[in-house]
Amino acid sequence: MSVNLDEIKPDIVHDATGTYCPVPITELAKVMKTAKTGQIVELLADDEGAIQDVPAWCEATGNEFLGYKDEDGVLVFYVRKTQE
């Protein structure tokens, strides 16, 4: 199933720009703890390492990685909480 990232309406937006590994992932983990199952978190980051780290974190934690896009150097990640 392909997801149109431009149509996603996130429930929570978290800005981790200006931080570097591992901060975007630790910030995502904190935000996901406050999210309810089924909610979508939008994570903003500008650390290129997050391109590999976010999907890997999702796989390790059982959350759903919906994809990412690059908006003028800001990476916008979408993650759906699937685990309590």
N, C-alpha and C positions, 0 to 999 in steps of 0.2 A: 504494500500500500504506500503510495507516494503522498507526501504531505506538502501542501502549498504553504511555505513558511510565511508568505505575506498575508495569509488569511488567519494565522494563529492569533488568538486573543489571550495573552498571558494573564494569569491570575496574580502573579507576583513578578515584579521586575527588580533585579538586583544589579547594581553597578560595581563591578570589580576592576574597572579600568585603572591603569596606573599601578597595578600590582603584578607581581611575577610569581611563578611556580614556587611553592604550592598554594599560594593564597587564593587564586580563583576557585580551586577545588575545595579548599577548606571553607570558603565563603558559601559556595554552592551547597556543601553538606549542611552547614548551619541553617540556611534558608529552607532546605528541603525538610528539615526537622519541624519547621513551623507550618509547612504546607500540608494540606489535606490530600488524601488519596484522590487521584484524578485531576488535581490542579496542575497547571502548567507554569513553570518558572522560566522566565527569560533572564539569562545571565549575560551581562555585557563585560567583555574583557578585551584587552589589547595585547595580551601575551600569546604569541604564536604557539607556544607549547600547549595551550588549552585546546587546540584543534585535535590533538591526540588524547589529552588528559580527560576531557569531558566525556567523550564516548566510552573510554576505558573505565571511568568512575561509574558511569551508568550501568555498564555490563557487570561490574563487580558488586554493585549494590542492588541490582534488579530493577532500577528505574528505566524509563523509556527515553532514549535519545531520539528526538524528533528531527534534529538537524541544526545547521548553523548557516549564517550568511555573513558576508563581510560588507559592512557599510562604511566605506571610506576609512578603513583601518581599524574600525571597531568591530570586533567579532560578536555576533549576536547568536547565542545558543538557546535552544528550546528543549526543556526536559519535562516530561510528565511523571509525576510521582505515582508509582504503582505499588510501593511497599510502605507499610507502616513501620 
